[in-house]
Every structure is written in structure tokens, then in C-alpha cells.
Amino acid sequence: MAQAAGSETRHLVLVLGDQLDACSAVFDGFDPQTDVVLMMEVAEEATYIPQHKIRLALFFSAMRHFRRALEERGFTVHYATLEDADNRGTFAAEIERWVLKKRPDRLVMVQPGDCRVEQAIRQAAKALNVPLEIRADRHFLCDLDTFRNHAEGRRSLRLETFYRDMRRRHGVLMAGDDPEGGQWNFDKDNRESFGAGGPGPIRSPQSFQPDTITRDVIAMVERRFAASPGTLAHFDYPVTRDDALAALRDFIEHRLPNFGRYQDAMVSGQPYLYHARLSCVLNLHLLNPREAIEAAIDAYRAGHAPLNSVEGFVRQILGWREYVRGIYWLKMPSYADLNALDATLPMPAFMWTGETEMNCLRQAVGQLVDHAYAHHIQRLMVLGLFAMLLGVHPYEVHRWHMSMYADAIDWVSLPNVLGMSQYGDGGIVGSKPYAASGNYINKMSDYCAGCRFDPKKATGDDACPFTTLYWDFLARNRQRIAGLRHMGYQLRNLDRKDDAERRKIRQRADGLKSDLASDAYL
């Protein structure tokens, strides 16, 4: 396409902080002579919610390293750092600044990971009267049209059906038309705890010590975001493509073999156990999901890792990750407003600090403060469970999740939190609320041994707040959940309690809610 008269640039190519893929469709047909890249650190994205210092440092460092990698390929990159004197602070205003400077014929980008960001950029392009081309993000294994076709006409959109379709479509862990090993999933083999003896020595994920770029970013974050939650004292995340590949190799070699068996277990003071810590580099697009899947399957074929571990890992990437992205773009923007359980409370302040007597929450939030990380069972069955039982507004839980987790992007966070964790979507993602008492945490962790609360008790000063709030949750939501599969047993157990006990539970629950809601983070 010939450039318009007076135009300095053919394509102004937008690369956002979660699109750090050198093979991205945004670079298809890129001409270094006429096309330029625009990358932007903007204050609005760093401050629209309080954000963990690690999350900020991870994004900014990875972006700056990616800029250097593009420049080494001969690309022209216009990069607006957060502290640039001319930085206007928002995507829309920065795009305007650079469009007026470069006079491009067209803006080009791949599908953003946030509906809000896409709308802002669309509006900016329209206001500037410059064409905007949004290309499909081929980082993912299921494009949005394919997911819409999968969803069309279905009464429910369950992960298991989608996951099986993806396995067949991509030929992953298949033996002809059948699943490898004769089963589609091995969940029953993946629910062990470590027991009283604990896990023993487990090699921690590979540590990536900050280089000059990262150290400069850390200093900037400490200077500009001193009041943000979390600490940078332990920052050791992978921030480059080479780091991401090294992190994958480290997981496959040292933790994948036991990942499946113990993926639901929790241990005090051990944030990672056998988990991968790859979600950040996947969500920043520094690692391709196909690479992670192939590496795990290669380990299985070589006899290095058992099928239950490999299938469990594959299901999280090929199944769950693709599924929640499909749900997000199928249901947004109205999805964010759903609140099926009419939950209204704010998130308690200790969920940003870990300062609470509840040891399970102190452990889980404490590692969030230190590492901006928690594995999936801590997220669902400790942190998410507590918020749901308490009655926190589901979108507020999502905002907290976006604040505190280094790997949180809107497309993955919202369906995970509002749908799976909080049942805020009324069953689009999860078939039922994941409601449990403190006994579940006692079974799957060592947290209760170090806590003053008794997970078996629902009333009294030493009653576990999880257990109290569990019974209160069932009682107050009875009409909403009575017809749901698998909830009947729990409601029958509630019915076995006499009126006096239920009254005591309600009184203690009301007191907990009143105390915790008044101690909200501002």
C-alpha cells in the first residue's frame, strides 16, 4: 500500500505489555523502512487499581527488555517510559501524541487482553480519524471465532467438553480417537496432600536475578509507587524470552514429575512446591503455550514424567487457559457486571497485607506480599473461598486479584475469579459454588496446625471463620443453590443442625462480616 501524501510512517504498530511475542501477527509484513513500533508505559494502567510492586516491575522490565530485542532486530521502537516528561499518562493520549508526530497511514495491533483497553484504543483511533487494524492473537490455540462456534447452541459451556474438543483438534495426548491412557483426565490421582511428614526438600523454581534494566525498573517502582502493596525484596521473575525458556526447562526437569500428584497440596512457607511458575511468561507472551505442552509431552514420552502429571499440566494450558479466554470475549463487557449471589461487601484490608490471625490466610497472603504468586488451590480454596463465604462483591475480588497477582491479565482473571472462584456468573464457568469449610484446608495443608482457630468448630471464640462462614453461606444462599448438582449433600448437612446452633452460627457470621467489612482497604 502506498503511503499517503505527507505521511512519515506506513504502520504505527502498537505492542502492549502483555504482547511480548517476537512472532506476533502484529509483525506480519513489517517493513523496517516504513513501519515503527510504539510501546507505552502509562500511569493510568499502573494506577487504575492499587498494584503489587512486583507486578509493576515485571511488566515494565519485560517491556524494556522486549524493546531492546526488537531494536537488535533492526526495528525502530518509540518507547514512552513512565517518567518521560512528555508522557501523557494514558494509552489514548499517548497514541494521539505519537500519531501527530509520525502521521501513520494505519495503526496495527493484535487483540488486547483487556476489553477496557481495546475500547480505549478504538475510541482514540476513531477520534484521530486513523484506521485501526486489530489482528487475531495467534499465541492462543483457539481463536475467538472457533470458540464462538463451539459455544453456539449449547445450553452450558463446560470446560470438560471444550478440553476434549481441543485435545482432538490438536492431536494432544491422543491414541487415535481415544485419550492417551484411556482417560480424559486424571484428577483422582492429583489430590494428595503431604501428610504429617511434610514434603521434604523440593527444588525451588530457577531464580532470575535482576540485571541493569530490571534494577533500574525496581528503583523507579520503589520511588514512584512506595505506597503500593507488596515488596520487591524477592523479585526474581523471568523477564526475557531466554529466561522464559530456561524457566520451562527448569520446571520440566525438576518439578513436573510430581506436579500432578501434589498439585492441590499446600504447605506453610513454601509458595511453589511442584508448581511451574510459568503463568507470568505465558501471559506476557514470552513463552508460547505450544512449547510448554510439547515439552511436557516429550517428558512423558521419555519416561521422565507420569501421565497424570503431564495431563494435569496440559489441561491447565490447552483446556482451562483457552477456555477462560473464550468465555471472556464471548461474554464481555456485560460479564463483568454479573453478581449471581448478590454479594456486596468490600475486600478486607488484610487481604493486601496478610495481617490476620487466620493462619491459612496469613500464609497465602503473606506469600502474595513477598512473591505476587499463589498456586491454583490457594487461589480457589483459600483466598477465593474466603471472599465468597464472606460475601465480597465478585468484581471487587477481581480487582484485588488484578492488584496482587503478577500474572493477572483481565481476560484470565475475570472468568477465573468472578466465575470459578466466586460463582458470580451464576454457573457459566463453574457448575456450582466451590464452598467448603475449614476442614478442607486442614485436609490439604498444614495451615490449621499453626492456627488458634479450630476448623471443626462453627461457633465460639475459637471457631474457624471459614467453618462459620461456610454454614452461613449455605443458609443465606439456600434458595439460589438448592437445585444445583452436588449441593444437595451440603444442604442436607445444614438441615441436621438445630435452630439454636444455626442461630449461633448466624450471629457469629454477622459479627465476622461486620468486623471485616469495616476494615476494608482504601
Secondary structure as the mmCIF struct_conf table of DSSP 4:
data_model
#
loop_
_struct_conf.conf_type_id
_struct_conf.id
_struct_conf.beg_label_comp_id
_struct_conf.beg_label_asym_id
_struct_conf.beg_label_seq_id
_struct_conf.end_label_comp_id
_struct_conf.end_label_asym_id
_struct_conf.end_label_seq_id
HELX_LH_PP_P HELX_LH_PP_P1 ALA A 2 ALA A 4
TURN_TY1_P TURN_TY1_P1 ALA A 5 GLY A 6
BEND BEND1 GLU A 8 GLU A 8
STRN STRN1 THR A 9 LEU A 14
TURN_TY1_P TURN_TY1_P2 GLY A 17 ASP A 18
TURN_TY1_P TURN_TY1_P3 ALA A 22 CYS A 23
HELX_RH_3T_P HELX_RH_3T_P1 ALA A 25 PHE A 27
TURN_TY1_P TURN_TY1_P4 ASP A 28 GLY A 29
TURN_TY1_P TURN_TY1_P5 PRO A 32 THR A 34
STRN STRN2 VAL A 36 MET A 40
HELX_RH_AL_P HELX_RH_AL_P1 ALA A 43 THR A 47
BEND BEND2 TYR A 48 ILE A 49
HELX_RH_AL_P HELX_RH_AL_P2 LYS A 53 GLU A 72
TURN_TY1_P TURN_TY1_P6 ARG A 73 GLY A 74
STRN STRN3 VAL A 77 ALA A 80
TURN_TY1_P TURN_TY1_P7 LEU A 82 GLU A 83
TURN_TY1_P TURN_TY1_P8 ALA A 85 ASP A 86
BEND BEND3 GLY A 89 THR A 90
HELX_RH_AL_P HELX_RH_AL_P3 PHE A 91 LYS A 102
STRN STRN4 PRO A 104 VAL A 110
HELX_LH_PP_P HELX_LH_PP_P2 GLN A 111 PRO A 112
BEND BEND4 GLY A 113 GLY A 113
HELX_RH_AL_P HELX_RH_AL_P4 CYS A 115 LEU A 128
TURN_TY1_P TURN_TY1_P9 ASN A 129 ASN A 129
STRN STRN5 LEU A 132 ARG A 135
TURN_TY1_P TURN_TY1_P10 ARG A 138 HIS A 139
BEND BEND5 PHE A 140 CYS A 142
HELX_RH_AL_P HELX_RH_AL_P5 LEU A 144 ALA A 151
TURN_TY1_P TURN_TY1_P11 GLU A 152 GLY A 153
BEND BEND6 ARG A 155 ARG A 155
HELX_RH_AL_P HELX_RH_AL_P6 LEU A 159 HIS A 170
TURN_TY1_P TURN_TY1_P12 GLY A 171 GLY A 171
BEND BEND7 LEU A 173 LEU A 173
STRN STRN6 MET A 174 ALA A 175
TURN_TY1_P TURN_TY1_P13 GLY A 176 ASP A 177
STRN STRN7 ASP A 178 PRO A 179
HELX_RH_3T_P HELX_RH_3T_P2 GLU A 180 GLY A 182
BEND BEND8 TRP A 184 TRP A 184
HELX_RH_3T_P HELX_RH_3T_P3 ASP A 187 ASP A 189
BEND BEND9 ASN A 190 ASN A 190
TURN_TY1_P TURN_TY1_P14 ALA A 196 GLY A 197
HELX_LH_PP_P HELX_LH_PP_P3 ARG A 203 SER A 207
HELX_RH_AL_P HELX_RH_AL_P7 THR A 212 ARG A 224
TURN_TY1_P TURN_TY1_P15 ALA A 226 ALA A 227
BEND BEND10 SER A 228 GLY A 230
BEND BEND11 LEU A 232 LEU A 232
TURN_TY1_P TURN_TY1_P16 ALA A 233 HIS A 234
BEND BEND12 THR A 240 THR A 240
HELX_RH_AL_P HELX_RH_AL_P8 ARG A 241 HIS A 254
TURN_TY1_P TURN_TY1_P17 ARG A 255 ARG A 255
HELX_RH_AL_P HELX_RH_AL_P9 LEU A 256 PHE A 259
TURN_TY1_P TURN_TY1_P18 GLY A 260 ASP A 264
STRN STRN8 MET A 266 MET A 266
TURN_TY1_P TURN_TY1_P19 SER A 268 GLY A 269
BEND BEND13 PRO A 271 PRO A 271
TURN_TY1_P TURN_TY1_P20 LEU A 273 TYR A 274
HELX_RH_AL_P HELX_RH_AL_P10 SER A 279 ASN A 283
TURN_TY1_P TURN_TY1_P21 LEU A 284 HIS A 285
BEND BEND14 LEU A 286 LEU A 287
HELX_RH_AL_P HELX_RH_AL_P11 PRO A 289 ARG A 301
TURN_TY1_P TURN_TY1_P22 ALA A 302 GLY A 303
BEND BEND15 HIS A 304 ALA A 305
HELX_RH_AL_P HELX_RH_AL_P12 LEU A 307 VAL A 314
HELX_RH_PI_P HELX_RH_PI_P1 ARG A 315 ARG A 321
HELX_RH_AL_P HELX_RH_AL_P13 GLU A 322 LYS A 331
TURN_TY1_P TURN_TY1_P23 MET A 332 PRO A 333
HELX_RH_3T_P HELX_RH_3T_P4 SER A 334 ASP A 337
TURN_TY1_P TURN_TY1_P24 ALA A 340 LEU A 341
STRN STRN9 LEU A 345 LEU A 345
HELX_LH_PP_P HELX_LH_PP_P4 PRO A 346 MET A 347
STRN STRN10 PRO A 348 PRO A 348
TURN_TY1_P TURN_TY1_P25 ALA A 349 ALA A 349
HELX_RH_AL_P HELX_RH_AL_P14 PHE A 350 THR A 353
BEND BEND16 THR A 356 GLU A 357
HELX_RH_AL_P HELX_RH_AL_P15 ASN A 359 HIS A 371
BEND BEND17 ALA A 372 ALA A 372
HELX_RH_AL_P HELX_RH_AL_P16 HIS A 376 GLN A 378
HELX_RH_PI_P HELX_RH_PI_P2 ARG A 379 GLY A 384
HELX_RH_AL_P HELX_RH_AL_P17 LEU A 385 LEU A 390
TURN_TY1_P TURN_TY1_P26 GLY A 391 GLY A 391
STRN STRN11 VAL A 392 VAL A 392
HELX_RH_AL_P HELX_RH_AL_P18 PRO A 394 MET A 404
TURN_TY1_P TURN_TY1_P27 ALA A 406 ASP A 407
HELX_RH_AL_P HELX_RH_AL_P19 ASP A 410 LEU A 414
HELX_RH_PI_P HELX_RH_PI_P3 PRO A 415 SER A 421
TURN_TY1_P TURN_TY1_P28 GLN A 422 GLN A 422
TURN_TY1_P TURN_TY1_P29 GLY A 424 ASP A 425
BEND BEND18 GLY A 426 VAL A 429
BEND BEND19 SER A 431 LYS A 432
HELX_RH_AL_P HELX_RH_AL_P20 GLY A 438 MET A 444
STRN STRN12 SER A 445 SER A 445
BEND BEND20 ASP A 446 ASP A 446
HELX_RH_3T_P HELX_RH_3T_P5 TYR A 447 GLY A 450
BEND BEND21 ARG A 452 PHE A 453
STRN STRN13 ASP A 454 ASP A 454
TURN_TY1_P TURN_TY1_P30 PRO A 455 LYS A 456
BEND BEND22 ALA A 458 GLY A 460
TURN_TY1_P TURN_TY1_P31 ASP A 461 ASP A 462
STRN STRN14 ALA A 463 ALA A 463
HELX_RH_AL_P HELX_RH_AL_P21 PRO A 465 ARG A 476
TURN_TY1_P TURN_TY1_P32 ASN A 477 ASN A 477
HELX_RH_AL_P HELX_RH_AL_P22 ARG A 478 ILE A 481
TURN_TY1_P TURN_TY1_P33 ALA A 482 GLY A 483
BEND BEND23 LEU A 484 LEU A 484
TURN_TY1_P TURN_TY1_P34 ARG A 485 HIS A 486
HELX_RH_AL_P HELX_RH_AL_P23 GLY A 488 ASP A 495
TURN_TY1_P TURN_TY1_P35 ARG A 496 ARG A 496
BEND BEND24 LYS A 497 LYS A 497
HELX_RH_AL_P HELX_RH_AL_P24 ASP A 499 ALA A 517
TURN_TY1_P TURN_TY1_P36 SER A 518 ASP A 519
STRN STRN15 ALA A 520 ALA A 520
#
